[in-house]
Amino acid sequence: MTDPHKEIVKGCEFWMIPVEGGAFEMGSPDNDTEAASYEKPQHQVTVSGFTSGNTR
């Protein structure tokens, strides 16, 4: 992953900030009685690293 760096797009400055990838559990466990049905089943999600534009 690269260090933060500035990009200029159509005259607008963005600082591109690296975001580290990783894995996490998404959704609610089966024993969560207050969770909506669309929050289940709980499952592991893996996200690759990426950069995000930050304006100042």
PDB file of N, H, CA, C and O in Angstrom:
ATOM      1  N   MET A   1       0.846  -1.170   0.000  1.00  0.00           N
ATOM      2  CA  MET A   1       0.000   0.000   0.000  1.00  0.00           C
ATOM      3  C   MET A   1       0.895   1.237   0.000  1.00  0.00           C
ATOM      4  O   MET A   1       1.957   1.251   0.622  1.00  0.00           O
ATOM      5  N   THR A   2       0.455   2.255  -0.695  1.00  0.00           N
ATOM      6  H   THR A   2      -0.408   2.243  -1.200  1.00  0.00           H
ATOM      7  CA  THR A   2       1.259   3.464  -0.815  1.00  0.00           C
ATOM      8  C   THR A   2       0.977   4.432   0.324  1.00  0.00           C
ATOM      9  O   THR A   2      -0.019   4.298   1.035  1.00  0.00           O
ATOM     10  N   ASP A   3       1.859   5.402   0.489  1.00  0.00           N
ATOM     11  H   ASP A   3       2.668   5.510  -0.088  1.00  0.00           H
ATOM     12  CA  ASP A   3       1.658   6.463   1.465  1.00  0.00           C
ATOM     13  C   ASP A   3       0.601   7.428   0.941  1.00  0.00           C
ATOM     14  O   ASP A   3       0.313   7.434  -0.255  1.00  0.00           O
ATOM     15  N   PRO A   4       0.012   8.253   1.829  1.00  0.00           N
ATOM     16  CA  PRO A   4      -0.937   9.260   1.350  1.00  0.00           C
ATOM     17  C   PRO A   4      -0.288  10.141   0.285  1.00  0.00           C
ATOM     18  O   PRO A   4       0.882  10.507   0.398  1.00  0.00           O
ATOM     19  N   HIS A   5      -1.051  10.473  -0.741  1.00  0.00           N
ATOM     20  H   HIS A   5      -2.001  10.175  -0.834  1.00  0.00           H
ATOM     21  CA  HIS A   5      -0.530  11.351  -1.787  1.00  0.00           C
ATOM     22  C   HIS A   5      -1.678  12.177  -2.362  1.00  0.00           C
ATOM     23  O   HIS A   5      -2.843  11.786  -2.284  1.00  0.00           O
ATOM     24  N   LYS A   6      -1.335  13.309  -2.931  1.00  0.00           N
ATOM     25  H   LYS A   6      -0.389  13.627  -2.994  1.00  0.00           H
ATOM     26  CA  LYS A   6      -2.332  14.224  -3.464  1.00  0.00           C
ATOM     27  C   LYS A   6      -2.629  13.917  -4.923  1.00  0.00           C
ATOM     28  O   LYS A   6      -1.721  13.678  -5.720  1.00  0.00           O
ATOM     29  N   GLU A   7      -3.905  13.925  -5.259  1.00  0.00           N
ATOM     30  H   GLU A   7      -4.643  14.119  -4.612  1.00  0.00           H
ATOM     31  CA  GLU A   7      -4.369  13.801  -6.641  1.00  0.00           C
ATOM     32  C   GLU A   7      -5.206  15.044  -6.939  1.00  0.00           C
ATOM     33  O   GLU A   7      -5.909  15.539  -6.058  1.00  0.00           O
ATOM     34  N   ILE A   8      -5.137  15.544  -8.148  1.00  0.00           N
ATOM     35  H   ILE A   8      -4.565  15.142  -8.863  1.00  0.00           H
ATOM     36  CA  ILE A   8      -5.970  16.670  -8.546  1.00  0.00           C
ATOM     37  C   ILE A   8      -6.842  16.206  -9.713  1.00  0.00           C
ATOM     38  O   ILE A   8      -6.340  15.769 -10.749  1.00  0.00           O
ATOM     39  N   VAL A   9      -8.162  16.312  -9.519  1.00  0.00           N
ATOM     40  H   VAL A   9      -8.569  16.667  -8.678  1.00  0.00           H
ATOM     41  CA  VAL A   9      -9.125  15.892 -10.532  1.00  0.00           C
ATOM     42  C   VAL A   9     -10.018  17.091 -10.850  1.00  0.00           C
ATOM     43  O   VAL A   9     -10.763  17.568  -9.994  1.00  0.00           O
ATOM     44  N   LYS A  10      -9.932  17.566 -12.081  1.00  0.00           N
ATOM     45  H   LYS A  10      -9.327  17.179 -12.776  1.00  0.00           H
ATOM     46  CA  LYS A  10     -10.731  18.725 -12.522  1.00  0.00           C
ATOM     47  C   LYS A  10     -10.598  19.891 -11.550  1.00  0.00           C
ATOM     48  O   LYS A  10     -11.581  20.561 -11.233  1.00  0.00           O
ATOM     49  N   GLY A  11      -9.383  20.126 -11.083  1.00  0.00           N
ATOM     50  H   GLY A  11      -8.585  19.581 -11.340  1.00  0.00           H
ATOM     51  CA  GLY A  11      -9.094  21.259 -10.207  1.00  0.00           C
ATOM     52  C   GLY A  11      -9.386  21.041  -8.736  1.00  0.00           C
ATOM     53  O   GLY A  11      -9.120  21.926  -7.923  1.00  0.00           O
ATOM     54  N   CYS A  12      -9.922  19.897  -8.376  1.00  0.00           N
ATOM     55  H   CYS A  12     -10.138  19.178  -9.037  1.00  0.00           H
ATOM     56  CA  CYS A  12     -10.233  19.605  -6.970  1.00  0.00           C
ATOM     57  C   CYS A  12      -9.149  18.702  -6.394  1.00  0.00           C
ATOM     58  O   CYS A  12      -8.831  17.659  -6.966  1.00  0.00           O
ATOM     59  N   GLU A  13      -8.582  19.112  -5.253  1.00  0.00           N
ATOM     60  H   GLU A  13      -8.841  19.959  -4.790  1.00  0.00           H
ATOM     61  CA  GLU A  13      -7.511  18.325  -4.621  1.00  0.00           C
ATOM     62  C   GLU A  13      -8.097  17.248  -3.717  1.00  0.00           C
ATOM     63  O   GLU A  13      -9.010  17.501  -2.931  1.00  0.00           O
ATOM     64  N   PHE A  14      -7.558  16.059  -3.846  1.00  0.00           N
ATOM     65  H   PHE A  14      -6.817  15.854  -4.485  1.00  0.00           H
ATOM     66  CA  PHE A  14      -7.908  14.936  -2.977  1.00  0.00           C
ATOM     67  C   PHE A  14      -6.629  14.372  -2.387  1.00  0.00           C
ATOM     68  O   PHE A  14      -5.637  14.205  -3.097  1.00  0.00           O
ATOM     69  N   TRP A  15      -6.642  14.081  -1.104  1.00  0.00           N
ATOM     70  H   TRP A  15      -7.447  14.217  -0.527  1.00  0.00           H
ATOM     71  CA  TRP A  15      -5.559  13.308  -0.504  1.00  0.00           C
ATOM     72  C   TRP A  15      -6.009  11.863  -0.512  1.00  0.00           C
ATOM     73  O   TRP A  15      -7.023  11.516   0.093  1.00  0.00           O
ATOM     74  N   MET A  16      -5.254  11.022  -1.199  1.00  0.00           N
ATOM     75  H   MET A  16      -4.430  11.304  -1.691  1.00  0.00           H
ATOM     76  CA  MET A  16      -5.581   9.604  -1.283  1.00  0.00           C
ATOM     77  C   MET A  16      -4.963   8.897  -0.075  1.00  0.00           C
ATOM     78  O   MET A  16      -3.742   8.845   0.074  1.00  0.00           O
ATOM     79  N   ILE A  17      -5.816   8.362   0.769  1.00  0.00           N
ATOM     80  H   ILE A  17      -6.808   8.404   0.648  1.00  0.00           H
ATOM     81  CA  ILE A  17      -5.414   7.759   2.040  1.00  0.00           C
ATOM     82  C   ILE A  17      -5.526   6.237   1.920  1.00  0.00           C
ATOM     83  O   ILE A  17      -6.595   5.724   1.593  1.00  0.00           O
ATOM     84  N   PRO A  18      -4.443   5.516   2.180  1.00  0.00           N
ATOM     85  CA  PRO A  18      -4.533   4.048   2.112  1.00  0.00           C
ATOM     86  C   PRO A  18      -5.371   3.483   3.261  1.00  0.00           C
ATOM     87  O   PRO A  18      -5.265   3.932   4.403  1.00  0.00           O
ATOM     88  N   VAL A  19      -6.196   2.501   2.940  1.00  0.00           N
ATOM     89  H   VAL A  19      -6.282   2.137   2.013  1.00  0.00           H
ATOM     90  CA  VAL A  19      -7.011   1.803   3.930  1.00  0.00           C
ATOM     91  C   VAL A  19      -6.621   0.332   3.864  1.00  0.00           C
ATOM     92  O   VAL A  19      -6.719  -0.307   2.816  1.00  0.00           O
ATOM     93  N   GLU A  20      -6.181  -0.187   4.992  1.00  0.00           N
ATOM     94  H   GLU A  20      -6.102   0.332   5.843  1.00  0.00           H
ATOM     95  CA  GLU A  20      -5.719  -1.570   5.037  1.00  0.00           C
ATOM     96  C   GLU A  20      -6.899  -2.535   4.921  1.00  0.00           C
ATOM     97  O   GLU A  20      -7.948  -2.315   5.527  1.00  0.00           O
ATOM     98  N   GLY A  21      -6.730  -3.575   4.162  1.00  0.00           N
ATOM     99  H   GLY A  21      -5.878  -3.754   3.669  1.00  0.00           H
ATOM    100  CA  GLY A  21      -7.752  -4.606   4.042  1.00  0.00           C
ATOM    101  C   GLY A  21      -7.798  -5.479   5.281  1.00  0.00           C
ATOM    102  O   GLY A  21      -6.943  -5.371   6.161  1.00  0.00           O
ATOM    103  N   GLY A  22      -8.783  -6.329   5.344  1.00  0.00           N
ATOM    104  H   GLY A  22      -9.477  -6.417   4.629  1.00  0.00           H
ATOM    105  CA  GLY A  22      -8.905  -7.238   6.479  1.00  0.00           C
ATOM    106  C   GLY A  22     -10.191  -8.032   6.385  1.00  0.00           C
ATOM    107  O   GLY A  22     -10.869  -8.021   5.357  1.00  0.00           O
ATOM    108  N   ALA A  23     -10.521  -8.717   7.460  1.00  0.00           N
ATOM    109  H   ALA A  23      -9.970  -8.726   8.295  1.00  0.00           H
ATOM    110  CA  ALA A  23     -11.729  -9.542   7.517  1.00  0.00           C
ATOM    111  C   ALA A  23     -12.496  -9.214   8.794  1.00  0.00           C
ATOM    112  O   ALA A  23     -11.906  -8.862   9.815  1.00  0.00           O
ATOM    113  N   PHE A  24     -13.818  -9.334   8.721  1.00  0.00           N
ATOM    114  H   PHE A  24     -14.298  -9.620   7.891  1.00  0.00           H
ATOM    115  CA  PHE A  24     -14.660  -9.096   9.893  1.00  0.00           C
ATOM    116  C   PHE A  24     -15.954  -9.904   9.758  1.00  0.00           C
ATOM    117  O   PHE A  24     -16.300 -10.365   8.671  1.00  0.00           O
ATOM    118  N   GLU A  25     -16.652 -10.066  10.865  1.00  0.00           N
ATOM    119  H   GLU A  25     -16.371  -9.691  11.748  1.00  0.00           H
ATOM    120  CA  GLU A  25     -17.937 -10.756  10.884  1.00  0.00           C
ATOM    121  C   GLU A  25     -19.032  -9.718  10.618  1.00  0.00           C
ATOM    122  O   GLU A  25     -19.132  -8.717  11.328  1.00  0.00           O
ATOM    123  N   MET A  26     -19.842  -9.961   9.601  1.00  0.00           N
ATOM    124  H   MET A  26     -19.761 -10.774   9.025  1.00  0.00           H
ATOM    125  CA  MET A  26     -20.926  -9.048   9.251  1.00  0.00           C
ATOM    126  C   MET A  26     -22.262  -9.711   9.532  1.00  0.00           C
ATOM    127  O   MET A  26     -22.455 -10.890   9.233  1.00  0.00           O
ATOM    128  N   GLY A  27     -23.177  -8.953  10.105  1.00  0.00           N
ATOM    129  H   GLY A  27     -23.020  -7.996  10.348  1.00  0.00           H
ATOM    130  CA  GLY A  27     -24.505  -9.477  10.400  1.00  0.00           C
ATOM    131  C   GLY A  27     -24.660  -9.806  11.875  1.00  0.00           C
ATOM    132  O   GLY A  27     -23.737  -9.641  12.673  1.00  0.00           O
ATOM    133  N   SER A  28     -25.836 -10.268  12.208  1.00  0.00           N
ATOM    134  H   SER A  28     -26.585 -10.402  11.560  1.00  0.00           H
ATOM    135  CA  SER A  28     -26.170 -10.576  13.601  1.00  0.00           C
ATOM    136  C   SER A  28     -26.148 -12.080  13.833  1.00  0.00           C
ATOM    137  O   SER A  28     -26.524 -12.861  12.959  1.00  0.00           O
ATOM    138  N   PRO A  29     -25.700 -12.479  15.030  1.00  0.00           N
ATOM    139  CA  PRO A  29     -25.713 -13.916  15.338  1.00  0.00           C
ATOM    140  C   PRO A  29     -27.151 -14.422  15.480  1.00  0.00           C
ATOM    141  O   PRO A  29     -28.073 -13.642  15.719  1.00  0.00           O
ATOM    142  N   ASP A  30     -27.327 -15.713  15.332  1.00  0.00           N
ATOM    143  H   ASP A  30     -26.578 -16.347  15.137  1.00  0.00           H
ATOM    144  CA  ASP A  30     -28.663 -16.323  15.395  1.00  0.00           C
ATOM    145  C   ASP A  30     -29.374 -16.052  16.714  1.00  0.00           C
ATOM    146  O   ASP A  30     -30.603 -15.994  16.743  1.00  0.00           O
ATOM    147  N   ASN A  31     -28.627 -15.884  17.814  1.00  0.00           N
ATOM    148  H   ASN A  31     -27.629 -15.931  17.791  1.00  0.00           H
ATOM    149  CA  ASN A  31     -29.265 -15.686  19.122  1.00  0.00           C
ATOM    150  C   ASN A  31     -29.659 -14.228  19.381  1.00  0.00           C
ATOM    151  O   ASN A  31     -30.132 -13.915  20.473  1.00  0.00           O
ATOM    152  N   ASP A  32     -29.480 -13.335  18.416  1.00  0.00           N
ATOM    153  H   ASP A  32     -29.096 -13.589  17.528  1.00  0.00           H
ATOM    154  CA  ASP A  32     -29.893 -11.936  18.563  1.00  0.00           C
ATOM    155  C   ASP A  32     -31.366 -11.831  18.181  1.00  0.00           C
ATOM    156  O   ASP A  32     -31.707 -11.759  17.000  1.00  0.00           O
ATOM    157  N   THR A  33     -32.227 -11.824  19.182  1.00  0.00           N
ATOM    158  H   THR A  33     -31.949 -11.882  20.141  1.00  0.00           H
ATOM    159  CA  THR A  33     -33.666 -11.836  18.932  1.00  0.00           C
ATOM    160  C   THR A  33     -34.202 -10.488  18.436  1.00  0.00           C
ATOM    161  O   THR A  33     -35.327 -10.425  17.941  1.00  0.00           O
ATOM    162  N   GLU A  34     -33.423  -9.417  18.559  1.00  0.00           N
ATOM    163  H   GLU A  34     -32.508  -9.469  18.961  1.00  0.00           H
ATOM    164  CA  GLU A  34     -33.872  -8.096  18.110  1.00  0.00           C
ATOM    165  C   GLU A  34     -33.395  -7.764  16.697  1.00  0.00           C
ATOM    166  O   GLU A  34     -33.736  -6.706  16.169  1.00  0.00           O
ATOM    167  N   ALA A  35     -32.620  -8.642  16.084  1.00  0.00           N
ATOM    168  H   ALA A  35     -32.343  -9.501  16.514  1.00  0.00           H
ATOM    169  CA  ALA A  35     -32.095  -8.388  14.739  1.00  0.00           C
ATOM    170  C   ALA A  35     -33.172  -8.622  13.691  1.00  0.00           C
ATOM    171  O   ALA A  35     -34.020  -9.504  13.828  1.00  0.00           O
ATOM    172  N   ALA A  36     -33.118  -7.811  12.642  1.00  0.00           N
ATOM    173  H   ALA A  36     -32.430  -7.095  12.530  1.00  0.00           H
ATOM    174  CA  ALA A  36     -34.036  -8.004  11.513  1.00  0.00           C
ATOM    175  C   ALA A  36     -33.563  -9.195  10.680  1.00  0.00           C
ATOM    176  O   ALA A  36     -32.394  -9.579  10.745  1.00  0.00           O
ATOM    177  N   SER A  37     -34.466  -9.773   9.905  1.00  0.00           N
ATOM    178  H   SER A  37     -35.415  -9.462   9.852  1.00  0.00           H
ATOM    179  CA  SER A  37     -34.119 -10.958   9.118  1.00  0.00           C
ATOM    180  C   SER A  37     -33.012 -10.664   8.096  1.00  0.00           C
ATOM    181  O   SER A  37     -32.206 -11.543   7.794  1.00  0.00           O
ATOM    182  N   TYR A  38     -32.968  -9.433   7.562  1.00  0.00           N
ATOM    183  H   TYR A  38     -33.623  -8.719   7.808  1.00  0.00           H
ATOM    184  CA  TYR A  38     -31.935  -9.109   6.567  1.00  0.00           C
ATOM    185  C   TYR A  38     -30.544  -8.952   7.187  1.00  0.00           C
ATOM    186  O   TYR A  38     -29.563  -8.802   6.458  1.00  0.00           O
ATOM    187  N   GLU A  39     -30.444  -8.982   8.516  1.00  0.00           N
ATOM    188  H   GLU A  39     -31.241  -9.103   9.108  1.00  0.00           H
ATOM    189  CA  GLU A  39     -29.146  -8.915   9.186  1.00  0.00           C
ATOM    190  C   GLU A  39     -28.524 -10.306   9.390  1.00  0.00           C
ATOM    191  O   GLU A  39     -27.426 -10.421   9.936  1.00  0.00           O
ATOM    192  N   LYS A  40     -29.209 -11.331   8.963  1.00  0.00           N
ATOM    193  H   LYS A  40     -30.100 -11.237   8.520  1.00  0.00           H
ATOM    194  CA  LYS A  40     -28.737 -12.700   9.155  1.00  0.00           C
ATOM    195  C   LYS A  40     -28.599 -13.382   7.805  1.00  0.00           C
ATOM    196  O   LYS A  40     -29.248 -12.950   6.853  1.00  0.00           O
ATOM    197  N   PRO A  41     -27.811 -14.394   7.676  1.00  0.00           N
ATOM    198  CA  PRO A  41     -26.948 -14.978   8.695  1.00  0.00           C
ATOM    199  C   PRO A  41     -25.655 -14.177   8.855  1.00  0.00           C
ATOM    200  O   PRO A  41     -25.218 -13.475   7.943  1.00  0.00           O
ATOM    201  N   GLN A  42     -25.074 -14.302  10.015  1.00  0.00           N
ATOM    202  H   GLN A  42     -25.429 -14.872  10.756  1.00  0.00           H
ATOM    203  CA  GLN A  42     -23.770 -13.685  10.237  1.00  0.00           C
ATOM    204  C   GLN A  42     -22.746 -14.432   9.392  1.00  0.00           C
ATOM    205  O   GLN A  42     -22.769 -15.660   9.312  1.00  0.00           O
ATOM    206  N   HIS A  43     -21.842 -13.675   8.759  1.00  0.00           N
ATOM    207  H   HIS A  43     -21.823 -12.677   8.823  1.00  0.00           H
ATOM    208  CA  HIS A  43     -20.861 -14.309   7.879  1.00  0.00           C
ATOM    209  C   HIS A  43     -19.582 -13.479   7.825  1.00  0.00           C
ATOM    210  O   HIS A  43     -19.591 -12.284   8.121  1.00  0.00           O
ATOM    211  N   GLN A  44     -18.502 -14.117   7.450  1.00  0.00           N
ATOM    212  H   GLN A  44     -18.495 -15.088   7.209  1.00  0.00           H
ATOM    213  CA  GLN A  44     -17.213 -13.433   7.369  1.00  0.00           C
ATOM    214  C   GLN A  44     -17.100 -12.719   6.023  1.00  0.00           C
ATOM    215  O   GLN A  44     -17.432 -13.271   4.974  1.00  0.00           O
ATOM    216  N   VAL A  45     -16.628 -11.490   6.086  1.00  0.00           N
ATOM    217  H   VAL A  45     -16.359 -11.042   6.939  1.00  0.00           H
ATOM    218  CA  VAL A  45     -16.412 -10.671   4.890  1.00  0.00           C
ATOM    219  C   VAL A  45     -14.942 -10.292   4.846  1.00  0.00           C
ATOM    220  O   VAL A  45     -14.372  -9.887   5.859  1.00  0.00           O
ATOM    221  N   THR A  46     -14.329 -10.422   3.680  1.00  0.00           N
ATOM    222  H   THR A  46     -14.793 -10.751   2.857  1.00  0.00           H
ATOM    223  CA  THR A  46     -12.931 -10.024   3.484  1.00  0.00           C
ATOM    224  C   THR A  46     -12.896  -8.879   2.484  1.00  0.00           C
ATOM    225  O   THR A  46     -13.482  -8.953   1.404  1.00  0.00           O
ATOM    226  N   VAL A  47     -12.193  -7.817   2.873  1.00  0.00           N
ATOM    227  H   VAL A  47     -11.718  -7.757   3.750  1.00  0.00           H
ATOM    228  CA  VAL A  47     -12.090  -6.631   2.036  1.00  0.00           C
ATOM    229  C   VAL A  47     -10.614  -6.429   1.689  1.00  0.00           C
ATOM    230  O   VAL A  47      -9.754  -6.458   2.569  1.00  0.00           O
ATOM    231  N   SER A  48     -10.332  -6.225   0.415  1.00  0.00           N
ATOM    232  H   SER A  48     -11.031  -6.202  -0.300  1.00  0.00           H
ATOM    233  CA  SER A  48      -8.967  -5.931  -0.018  1.00  0.00           C
ATOM    234  C   SER A  48      -8.616  -4.494   0.345  1.00  0.00           C
ATOM    235  O   SER A  48      -9.504  -3.658   0.516  1.00  0.00           O
ATOM    236  N   GLY A  49      -7.331  -4.209   0.462  1.00  0.00           N
ATOM    237  H   GLY A  49      -6.610  -4.888   0.324  1.00  0.00           H
ATOM    238  CA  GLY A  49      -6.888  -2.853   0.727  1.00  0.00           C
ATOM    239  C   GLY A  49      -7.251  -1.933  -0.443  1.00  0.00           C
ATOM    240  O   GLY A  49      -7.325  -2.374  -1.590  1.00  0.00           O
ATOM    241  N   PHE A  50      -7.476  -0.655  -0.139  1.00  0.00           N
ATOM    242  H   PHE A  50      -7.415  -0.297   0.792  1.00  0.00           H
ATOM    243  CA  PHE A  50      -7.831   0.323  -1.171  1.00  0.00           C
ATOM    244  C   PHE A  50      -7.424   1.715  -0.709  1.00  0.00           C
ATOM    245  O   PHE A  50      -6.974   1.889   0.424  1.00  0.00           O
ATOM    246  N   THR A  51      -7.579   2.691  -1.568  1.00  0.00           N
ATOM    247  H   THR A  51      -7.945   2.550  -2.488  1.00  0.00           H
ATOM    248  CA  THR A  51      -7.336   4.076  -1.159  1.00  0.00           C
ATOM    249  C   THR A  51      -8.653   4.834  -1.202  1.00  0.00           C
ATOM    250  O   THR A  51      -9.527   4.541  -2.018  1.00  0.00           O
ATOM    251  N   SER A  52      -8.783   5.810  -0.316  1.00  0.00           N
ATOM    252  H   SER A  52      -8.073   6.049   0.347  1.00  0.00           H
ATOM    253  CA  SER A  52      -9.987   6.607  -0.214  1.00  0.00           C
ATOM    254  C   SER A  52      -9.615   8.071  -0.391  1.00  0.00           C
ATOM    255  O   SER A  52      -8.625   8.534   0.175  1.00  0.00           O
ATOM    256  N   GLY A  53     -10.408   8.803  -1.176  1.00  0.00           N
ATOM    257  H   GLY A  53     -11.212   8.426  -1.636  1.00  0.00           H
ATOM    258  CA  GLY A  53     -10.145  10.215  -1.396  1.00  0.00           C
ATOM    259  C   GLY A  53     -10.668  11.061  -0.253  1.00  0.00           C
ATOM    260  O   GLY A  53     -11.827  10.927   0.140  1.00  0.00           O
ATOM    261  N   ASN A  54      -9.820  11.937   0.289  1.00  0.00           N
ATOM    262  H   ASN A  54      -8.878  12.046  -0.029  1.00  0.00           H
ATOM    263  CA  ASN A  54     -10.172  12.814   1.390  1.00  0.00           C
ATOM    264  C   ASN A  54      -9.956  14.246   0.914  1.00  0.00           C
ATOM    265  O   ASN A  54      -8.855  14.600   0.491  1.00  0.00           O
ATOM    266  N   THR A  55     -10.997  15.069   0.979  1.00  0.00           N
ATOM    267  H   THR A  55     -11.892  14.781   1.322  1.00  0.00           H
ATOM    268  CA  THR A  55     -10.844  16.472   0.585  1.00  0.00           C
ATOM    269  C   THR A  55     -10.543  17.311   1.819  1.00  0.00           C
ATOM    270  O   THR A  55     -10.862  16.935   2.947  1.00  0.00           O
ATOM    271  N   ARG A  56      -9.930  18.440   1.576  1.00  0.00           N
ATOM    272  H   ARG A  56      -9.671  18.746   0.660  1.00  0.00           H
ATOM    273  CA  ARG A  56      -9.607  19.333   2.703  1.00  0.00           C
ATOM    274  C   ARG A  56     -10.309  20.640   2.551  1.00  0.00           C
ATOM    275  O   ARG A  56     -10.162  21.521   3.398  1.00  0.00           O
TER     276      ARG A  56
END
